């Protein structure tokens, strides 16, 4: 797919992406980095119903995020996982 960064909440279930950037203030970006969301890291969308929280797998850990948080994470190279 495209290499244009999209919000994480736009990634479909079972697709993988690479974190491009984190938006937001210092507190949010620091919290996300502590959870493993750092630029260049691959992640897999485990659950995304299009509403409510979503679940992503980052660094062998499943993490639930609210849509507001997920909207501030930009990802690229979204492709179906094998």
Biopython code that builds the backbone (N, CA, C, O; Angstrom):
import numpy as np
from Bio.PDB.StructureBuilder import StructureBuilder

atoms = [
    (1, "UNK", "N", (0.825, -1.188, 0.000)),
    (1, "UNK", "CA", (0.000, 0.000, 0.000)),
    (1, "UNK", "C", (0.869, 1.251, 0.000)),
    (1, "UNK", "O", (2.080, 1.186, -0.212)),
    (2, "UNK", "N", (0.253, 2.340, 0.232)),
    (2, "UNK", "CA", (0.931, 3.625, 0.182)),
    (2, "UNK", "C", (1.871, 3.822, 1.363)),
    (2, "UNK", "O", (1.658, 3.262, 2.438)),
    (3, "UNK", "N", (2.918, 4.626, 1.152)),
    (3, "UNK", "CA", (3.830, 4.967, 2.231)),
    (3, "UNK", "C", (3.444, 6.275, 2.909)),
    (3, "UNK", "O", (4.205, 6.797, 3.723)),
    (4, "UNK", "N", (2.273, 6.810, 2.583)),
    (4, "UNK", "CA", (1.784, 8.018, 3.229)),
    (4, "UNK", "C", (1.332, 7.660, 4.640)),
    (4, "UNK", "O", (0.548, 6.726, 4.809)),
    (5, "UNK", "N", (1.807, 8.378, 5.657)),
    (5, "UNK", "CA", (1.389, 8.064, 7.033)),
    (5, "UNK", "C", (-0.113, 8.244, 7.231)),
    (5, "UNK", "O", (-0.703, 9.228, 6.783)),
    (6, "UNK", "N", (-0.717, 7.267, 7.913)),
    (6, "UNK", "CA", (-2.137, 7.321, 8.249)),
    (6, "UNK", "C", (-2.275, 7.149, 9.760)),
    (6, "UNK", "O", (-1.372, 6.610, 10.399)),
    (7, "UNK", "N", (-3.383, 7.594, 10.340)),
    (7, "UNK", "CA", (-3.589, 7.364, 11.774)),
    (7, "UNK", "C", (-3.705, 5.868, 12.057)),
    (7, "UNK", "O", (-4.257, 5.120, 11.251)),
    (8, "UNK", "N", (-3.194, 5.446, 13.184)),
    (8, "UNK", "CA", (-3.261, 4.038, 13.561)),
    (8, "UNK", "C", (-4.700, 3.539, 13.590)),
    (8, "UNK", "O", (-4.954, 2.386, 13.240)),
    (9, "UNK", "N", (-5.643, 4.376, 13.995)),
    (9, "UNK", "CA", (-7.039, 3.945, 14.075)),
    (9, "UNK", "C", (-7.628, 3.647, 12.691)),
    (9, "UNK", "O", (-8.718, 3.081, 12.607)),
    (10, "UNK", "N", (-6.937, 4.013, 11.604)),
    (10, "UNK", "CA", (-7.400, 3.704, 10.252)),
    (10, "UNK", "C", (-6.886, 2.354, 9.756)),
    (10, "UNK", "O", (-7.329, 1.870, 8.714)),
    (11, "UNK", "N", (-5.966, 1.747, 10.483)),
    (11, "UNK", "CA", (-5.407, 0.458, 10.089)),
    (11, "UNK", "C", (-6.438, -0.639, 10.348)),
    (11, "UNK", "O", (-7.053, -0.676, 11.414)),
    (12, "UNK", "N", (-6.626, -1.521, 9.383)),
    (12, "UNK", "CA", (-7.627, -2.578, 9.502)),
    (12, "UNK", "C", (-7.079, -3.762, 10.286)),
    (12, "UNK", "O", (-5.867, -3.956, 10.383)),
    (13, "UNK", "N", (-7.993, -4.548, 10.844)),
    (13, "UNK", "CA", (-7.626, -5.749, 11.595)),
    (13, "UNK", "C", (-6.770, -6.674, 10.730)),
    (13, "UNK", "O", (-7.039, -6.852, 9.542)),
    (14, "UNK", "N", (-5.746, -7.255, 11.334)),
    (14, "UNK", "CA", (-4.804, -8.186, 10.698)),
    (14, "UNK", "C", (-3.851, -7.526, 9.719)),
    (14, "UNK", "O", (-3.167, -8.228, 8.974)),
    (15, "UNK", "N", (-3.782, -6.212, 9.693)),
    (15, "UNK", "CA", (-2.807, -5.514, 8.870)),
    (15, "UNK", "C", (-1.628, -5.106, 9.750)),
    (15, "UNK", "O", (-1.773, -4.895, 10.954)),
    (16, "UNK", "N", (-0.471, -5.001, 9.125)),
    (16, "UNK", "CA", (0.727, -4.572, 9.841)),
    (16, "UNK", "C", (1.151, -3.209, 9.321)),
    (16, "UNK", "O", (0.863, -2.838, 8.184)),
    (17, "UNK", "N", (1.831, -2.487, 10.167)),
    (17, "UNK", "CA", (2.338, -1.177, 9.789)),
    (17, "UNK", "C", (3.604, -0.878, 10.557)),
    (17, "UNK", "O", (3.978, -1.603, 11.479)),
    (18, "UNK", "N", (4.251, 0.190, 10.169)),
    (18, "UNK", "CA", (5.463, 0.647, 10.838)),
    (18, "UNK", "C", (5.177, 2.042, 11.369)),
    (18, "UNK", "O", (4.670, 2.901, 10.648)),
    (19, "UNK", "N", (5.505, 2.258, 12.628)),
    (19, "UNK", "CA", (5.247, 3.551, 13.238)),
    (19, "UNK", "C", (6.105, 4.609, 12.562)),
    (19, "UNK", "O", (7.327, 4.478, 12.492)),
    (20, "UNK", "N", (5.462, 5.652, 12.068)),
    (20, "UNK", "CA", (6.137, 6.747, 11.400)),
    (20, "UNK", "C", (6.431, 7.878, 12.379)),
    (20, "UNK", "O", (7.558, 8.370, 12.447)),
    (21, "UNK", "N", (5.423, 8.286, 13.133)),
    (21, "UNK", "CA", (5.603, 9.401, 14.070)),
    (21, "UNK", "C", (4.517, 9.395, 15.126)),
    (21, "UNK", "O", (3.484, 8.741, 14.978)),
    (22, "UNK", "N", (4.772, 10.138, 16.197)),
    (22, "UNK", "CA", (3.815, 10.324, 17.283)),
    (22, "UNK", "C", (3.480, 11.805, 17.358)),
    (22, "UNK", "O", (4.376, 12.649, 17.349)),
    (23, "UNK", "N", (2.204, 12.118, 17.433)),
    (23, "UNK", "CA", (1.759, 13.496, 17.555)),
    (23, "UNK", "C", (1.287, 13.721, 18.991)),
    (23, "UNK", "O", (1.016, 12.766, 19.719)),
    (24, "UNK", "N", (1.194, 14.971, 19.383)),
    (24, "UNK", "CA", (0.701, 15.262, 20.720)),
    (24, "UNK", "C", (1.774, 15.851, 21.596)),
    (24, "UNK", "O", (2.901, 16.086, 21.160)),
    (25, "UNK", "N", (1.408, 16.086, 22.832)),
    (25, "UNK", "CA", (2.317, 16.708, 23.784)),
    (25, "UNK", "C", (3.336, 15.744, 24.354)),
    (25, "UNK", "O", (3.325, 14.550, 24.054)),
    (26, "UNK", "N", (4.212, 16.279, 25.175)),
    (26, "UNK", "CA", (5.299, 15.498, 25.761)),
    (26, "UNK", "C", (4.785, 14.347, 26.620)),
    (26, "UNK", "O", (5.341, 13.250, 26.577)),
    (27, "UNK", "N", (3.743, 14.582, 27.391)),
    (27, "UNK", "CA", (3.228, 13.534, 28.284)),
    (27, "UNK", "C", (2.710, 12.345, 27.481)),
    (27, "UNK", "O", (3.023, 11.199, 27.801)),
    (28, "UNK", "N", (1.927, 12.606, 26.451)),
    (28, "UNK", "CA", (1.379, 11.518, 25.638)),
    (28, "UNK", "C", (2.471, 10.790, 24.873)),
    (28, "UNK", "O", (2.512, 9.560, 24.882)),
    (29, "UNK", "N", (3.353, 11.522, 24.213)),
    (29, "UNK", "CA", (4.393, 10.856, 23.423)),
    (29, "UNK", "C", (5.341, 10.060, 24.324)),
    (29, "UNK", "O", (5.824, 8.999, 23.928)),
    (30, "UNK", "N", (5.606, 10.560, 25.518)),
    (30, "UNK", "CA", (6.448, 9.829, 26.469)),
    (30, "UNK", "C", (5.757, 8.538, 26.916)),
    (30, "UNK", "O", (6.395, 7.488, 27.003)),
    (31, "UNK", "N", (4.463, 8.616, 27.198)),
    (31, "UNK", "CA", (3.705, 7.432, 27.612)),
    (31, "UNK", "C", (3.685, 6.399, 26.497)),
    (31, "UNK", "O", (3.915, 5.216, 26.747)),
    (32, "UNK", "N", (3.413, 6.829, 25.276)),
    (32, "UNK", "CA", (3.384, 5.895, 24.141)),
    (32, "UNK", "C", (4.748, 5.262, 23.906)),
    (32, "UNK", "O", (4.835, 4.067, 23.620)),
    (33, "UNK", "N", (5.809, 6.045, 24.022)),
    (33, "UNK", "CA", (7.166, 5.503, 23.845)),
    (33, "UNK", "C", (7.471, 4.467, 24.920)),
    (33, "UNK", "O", (8.111, 3.453, 24.643)),
    (34, "UNK", "N", (7.016, 4.719, 26.141)),
    (34, "UNK", "CA", (7.222, 3.763, 27.230)),
    (34, "UNK", "C", (6.511, 2.449, 26.946)),
    (34, "UNK", "O", (7.001, 1.386, 27.327)),
    (35, "UNK", "N", (5.363, 2.510, 26.282)),
    (35, "UNK", "CA", (4.613, 1.312, 25.921)),
    (35, "UNK", "C", (5.215, 0.583, 24.716)),
    (35, "UNK", "O", (4.785, -0.523, 24.390)),
    (36, "UNK", "N", (6.200, 1.187, 24.055)),
    (36, "UNK", "CA", (6.857, 0.546, 22.920)),
    (36, "UNK", "C", (6.540, 1.161, 21.577)),
    (36, "UNK", "O", (7.024, 0.681, 20.552)),
    (37, "UNK", "N", (5.737, 2.215, 21.556)),
    (37, "UNK", "CA", (5.382, 2.885, 20.305)),
    (37, "UNK", "C", (6.464, 3.896, 19.950)),
    (37, "UNK", "O", (6.369, 5.071, 20.306)),
    (38, "UNK", "N", (7.486, 3.435, 19.250)),
    (38, "UNK", "CA", (8.576, 4.305, 18.828)),
    (38, "UNK", "C", (8.707, 4.234, 17.310)),
    (38, "UNK", "O", (8.442, 3.188, 16.718)),
    (39, "UNK", "N", (9.109, 5.326, 16.675)),
    (39, "UNK", "CA", (9.246, 5.332, 15.214)),
    (39, "UNK", "C", (10.135, 4.186, 14.720)),
    (39, "UNK", "O", (11.192, 3.905, 15.286)),
    (40, "UNK", "N", (9.675, 3.537, 13.651)),
    (40, "UNK", "CA", (10.414, 2.416, 13.073)),
    (40, "UNK", "C", (9.974, 1.063, 13.590)),
    (40, "UNK", "O", (10.395, 0.035, 13.059)),
    (41, "UNK", "N", (9.137, 1.039, 14.612)),
    (41, "UNK", "CA", (8.682, -0.219, 15.199)),
    (41, "UNK", "C", (7.488, -0.768, 14.417)),
    (41, "UNK", "O", (6.560, -0.032, 14.080)),
    (42, "UNK", "N", (7.527, -2.063, 14.138)),
    (42, "UNK", "CA", (6.422, -2.716, 13.436)),
    (42, "UNK", "C", (5.339, -3.079, 14.439)),
    (42, "UNK", "O", (5.628, -3.424, 15.585)),
    (43, "UNK", "N", (4.085, -2.999, 13.994)),
    (43, "UNK", "CA", (2.965, -3.393, 14.835)),
    (43, "UNK", "C", (1.919, -4.096, 13.990)),
    (43, "UNK", "O", (1.911, -3.969, 12.766)),
    (44, "UNK", "N", (1.042, -4.836, 14.642)),
    (44, "UNK", "CA", (-0.054, -5.534, 13.982)),
    (44, "UNK", "C", (-1.361, -5.125, 14.637)),
    (44, "UNK", "O", (-1.467, -5.121, 15.863)),
    (45, "UNK", "N", (-2.349, -4.783, 13.837)),
    (45, "UNK", "CA", (-3.665, -4.458, 14.365)),
    (45, "UNK", "C", (-4.378, -5.761, 14.683)),
    (45, "UNK", "O", (-4.659, -6.551, 13.782)),
    (46, "UNK", "N", (-4.669, -5.991, 15.944)),
    (46, "UNK", "CA", (-5.316, -7.227, 16.376)),
    (46, "UNK", "C", (-6.833, -7.084, 16.311)),
    (46, "UNK", "O", (-7.526, -7.997, 15.862)),
    (47, "UNK", "N", (-7.349, -5.936, 16.760)),
    (47, "UNK", "CA", (-8.794, -5.726, 16.775)),
    (47, "UNK", "C", (-9.112, -4.265, 16.522)),
    (47, "UNK", "O", (-8.616, -3.379, 17.218)),
    (48, "UNK", "N", (-9.943, -4.023, 15.522)),
    (48, "UNK", "CA", (-10.389, -2.666, 15.217)),
    (48, "UNK", "C", (-11.786, -2.754, 14.621)),
    (48, "UNK", "O", (-11.949, -3.029, 13.432)),
    (49, "UNK", "N", (-12.793, -2.519, 15.458)),
    (49, "UNK", "CA", (-14.182, -2.597, 15.017)),
    (49, "UNK", "C", (-14.651, -1.313, 14.338)),
    (49, "UNK", "O", (-15.751, -1.278, 13.786)),
    (50, "UNK", "N", (-13.834, -0.256, 14.369)),
    (50, "UNK", "CA", (-14.240, 1.009, 13.789)),
    (50, "UNK", "C", (-14.855, 1.946, 14.805)),
    (50, "UNK", "O", (-15.171, 3.091, 14.482)),
    (51, "UNK", "N", (-15.029, 1.476, 16.031)),
    (51, "UNK", "CA", (-15.540, 2.281, 17.136)),
    (51, "UNK", "C", (-14.979, 1.682, 18.425)),
    (51, "UNK", "O", (-14.618, 0.505, 18.457)),
    (52, "UNK", "N", (-14.906, 2.466, 19.458)),
    (52, "UNK", "CA", (-14.384, 1.979, 20.737)),
    (52, "UNK", "C", (-12.890, 1.742, 20.696)),
    (52, "UNK", "O", (-12.223, 2.090, 19.722)),
    (53, "UNK", "N", (-12.364, 1.145, 21.760)),
    (53, "UNK", "CA", (-10.914, 0.907, 21.824)),
    (53, "UNK", "C", (-10.466, -0.114, 20.784)),
    (53, "UNK", "O", (-11.266, -0.901, 20.277)),
    (54, "UNK", "N", (-9.168, -0.083, 20.480)),
    (54, "UNK", "CA", (-8.600, -1.059, 19.570)),
    (54, "UNK", "C", (-7.430, -1.746, 20.251)),
    (54, "UNK", "O", (-6.891, -1.250, 21.240)),
    (55, "UNK", "N", (-7.048, -2.889, 19.712)),
    (55, "UNK", "CA", (-5.950, -3.660, 20.289)),
    (55, "UNK", "C", (-4.879, -3.840, 19.227)),
    (55, "UNK", "O", (-5.159, -4.283, 18.112)),
    (56, "UNK", "N", (-3.648, -3.491, 19.587)),
    (56, "UNK", "CA", (-2.518, -3.657, 18.678)),
    (56, "UNK", "C", (-1.447, -4.509, 19.352)),
    (56, "UNK", "O", (-1.337, -4.537, 20.577)),
    (57, "UNK", "N", (-0.670, -5.193, 18.542)),
    (57, "UNK", "CA", (0.456, -5.959, 19.062)),
    (57, "UNK", "C", (1.732, -5.226, 18.696)),
    (57, "UNK", "O", (2.030, -5.017, 17.520)),
    (58, "UNK", "N", (2.483, -4.838, 19.719)),
    (58, "UNK", "CA", (3.742, -4.122, 19.555)),
    (58, "UNK", "C", (4.794, -4.830, 20.394)),
    (58, "UNK", "O", (4.605, -5.037, 21.592)),
    (59, "UNK", "N", (5.895, -5.198, 19.768)),
    (59, "UNK", "CA", (6.997, -5.849, 20.496)),
    (59, "UNK", "C", (6.508, -7.041, 21.332)),
    (59, "UNK", "O", (6.828, -7.142, 22.517)),
    (60, "UNK", "N", (5.746, -7.926, 20.722)),
    (60, "UNK", "CA", (5.228, -9.146, 21.362)),
    (60, "UNK", "C", (4.295, -8.887, 22.543)),
    (60, "UNK", "O", (4.125, -9.758, 23.396)),
    (61, "UNK", "N", (3.693, -7.703, 22.603)),
    (61, "UNK", "CA", (2.756, -7.356, 23.660)),
    (61, "UNK", "C", (1.495, -6.775, 23.045)),
    (61, "UNK", "O", (1.563, -5.928, 22.154)),
    (62, "UNK", "N", (0.340, -7.233, 23.524)),
    (62, "UNK", "CA", (-0.927, -6.666, 23.057)),
    (62, "UNK", "C", (-1.299, -5.496, 23.956)),
    (62, "UNK", "O", (-1.270, -5.602, 25.182)),
    (63, "UNK", "N", (-1.647, -4.383, 23.327)),
    (63, "UNK", "CA", (-1.962, -3.156, 24.052)),
    (63, "UNK", "C", (-3.290, -2.610, 23.547)),
    (63, "UNK", "O", (-3.508, -2.500, 22.341)),
    (64, "UNK", "N", (-4.173, -2.269, 24.479)),
    (64, "UNK", "CA", (-5.449, -1.636, 24.134)),
    (64, "UNK", "C", (-5.256, -0.129, 24.183)),
    (64, "UNK", "O", (-4.684, 0.401, 25.135)),
    (65, "UNK", "N", (-5.735, 0.556, 23.153)),
    (65, "UNK", "CA", (-5.648, 2.008, 23.069)),
    (65, "UNK", "C", (-7.015, 2.591, 22.768)),
    (65, "UNK", "O", (-7.820, 1.992, 22.055)),
    (66, "UNK", "N", (-7.262, 3.757, 23.317)),
    (66, "UNK", "CA", (-8.456, 4.492, 22.953)),
    (66, "UNK", "C", (-8.269, 5.105, 21.579)),
    (66, "UNK", "O", (-7.143, 5.247, 21.102)),
    (67, "UNK", "N", (-9.362, 5.466, 20.948)),
    (67, "UNK", "CA", (-9.285, 6.042, 19.603)),
    (67, "UNK", "C", (-8.551, 7.371, 19.585)),
    (67, "UNK", "O", (-7.872, 7.681, 18.606)),
    (68, "UNK", "N", (-8.669, 8.160, 20.637)),
    (68, "UNK", "CA", (-7.961, 9.437, 20.692)),
    (68, "UNK", "C", (-6.454, 9.239, 20.670)),
    (68, "UNK", "O", (-5.736, 9.954, 19.972)),
    (69, "UNK", "N", (-5.980, 8.269, 21.437)),
    (69, "UNK", "CA", (-4.543, 7.960, 21.452)),
    (69, "UNK", "C", (-4.113, 7.402, 20.099)),
    (69, "UNK", "O", (-3.091, 7.813, 19.550)),
    (70, "UNK", "N", (-4.890, 6.471, 19.566)),
    (70, "UNK", "CA", (-4.540, 5.830, 18.298)),
    (70, "UNK", "C", (-4.521, 6.834, 17.150)),
    (70, "UNK", "O", (-3.779, 6.661, 16.183)),
    (71, "UNK", "N", (-5.323, 7.866, 17.250)),
    (71, "UNK", "CA", (-5.366, 8.882, 16.204)),
    (71, "UNK", "C", (-4.083, 9.713, 16.172)),
    (71, "UNK", "O", (-3.800, 10.359, 15.163)),
    (72, "UNK", "N", (-3.310, 9.711, 17.240)),
    (72, "UNK", "CA", (-2.079, 10.489, 17.316)),
    (72, "UNK", "C", (-0.839, 9.680, 16.936)),
    (72, "UNK", "O", (0.278, 10.196, 16.976)),
    (73, "UNK", "N", (-1.035, 8.423, 16.570)),
    (73, "UNK", "CA", (0.064, 7.570, 16.118)),
    (73, "UNK", "C", (-0.074, 7.422, 14.606)),
    (73, "UNK", "O", (-1.108, 6.965, 14.119)),
    (74, "UNK", "N", (0.955, 7.803, 13.868)),
    (74, "UNK", "CA", (0.939, 7.697, 12.409)),
    (74, "UNK", "C", (1.765, 6.486, 11.991)),
    (74, "UNK", "O", (2.880, 6.283, 12.471)),
    (75, "UNK", "N", (1.196, 5.680, 11.082)),
    (75, "UNK", "CA", (1.869, 4.464, 10.611)),
    (75, "UNK", "C", (1.970, 4.483, 9.085)),
    (75, "UNK", "O", (1.202, 5.171, 8.413)),
    (76, "UNK", "N", (2.921, 3.723, 8.549)),
    (76, "UNK", "CA", (3.109, 3.579, 7.095)),
    (76, "UNK", "C", (3.218, 2.103, 6.741)),
    (76, "UNK", "O", (3.251, 1.235, 7.613)),
    (77, "UNK", "N", (3.271, 1.844, 5.445)),
    (77, "UNK", "CA", (3.503, 0.496, 4.898)),
    (77, "UNK", "C", (2.539, -0.537, 5.461)),
    (77, "UNK", "O", (2.958, -1.628, 5.850)),
    (78, "UNK", "N", (1.264, -0.207, 5.509)),
    (78, "UNK", "CA", (0.273, -1.154, 5.994)),
    (78, "UNK", "C", (0.067, -2.260, 4.957)),
    (78, "UNK", "O", (-0.291, -1.989, 3.811)),
    (79, "UNK", "N", (0.294, -3.493, 5.367)),
    (79, "UNK", "CA", (0.104, -4.643, 4.483)),
    (79, "UNK", "C", (-0.530, -5.759, 5.271)),
    (79, "UNK", "O", (-0.365, -5.812, 6.490)),
    (80, "UNK", "N", (-1.257, -6.663, 4.619)),
    (80, "UNK", "CA", (-1.830, -7.813, 5.331)),
    (80, "UNK", "C", (-0.727, -8.676, 5.939)),
    (80, "UNK", "O", (0.312, -8.900, 5.318)),
    (81, "UNK", "N", (-0.962, -9.156, 7.152)),
    (81, "UNK", "CA", (0.025, -10.023, 7.796)),
    (81, "UNK", "C", (-0.050, -11.411, 7.186)),
    (81, "UNK", "O", (-1.064, -11.795, 6.603)),
    (82, "UNK", "N", (1.044, -12.162, 7.327)),
    (82, "UNK", "CA", (1.109, -13.505, 6.732)),
    (82, "UNK", "C", (0.491, -14.528, 7.625)),
    (82, "UNK", "O", (0.459, -15.710, 7.281)),
]
sb = StructureBuilder()
sb.init_structure("model")
sb.init_model(0)
sb.init_chain("A")
sb.init_seg("    ")
for serial, (resi, resn, name, xyz) in enumerate(atoms, 1):
    if name == "N":
        sb.init_residue(resn, " ", resi, " ")
    sb.init_atom(name, np.array(xyz, "f"), 0.0, 1.0, " ", f" {name:<3s}", serial, name[0])
structure = sb.get_structure()
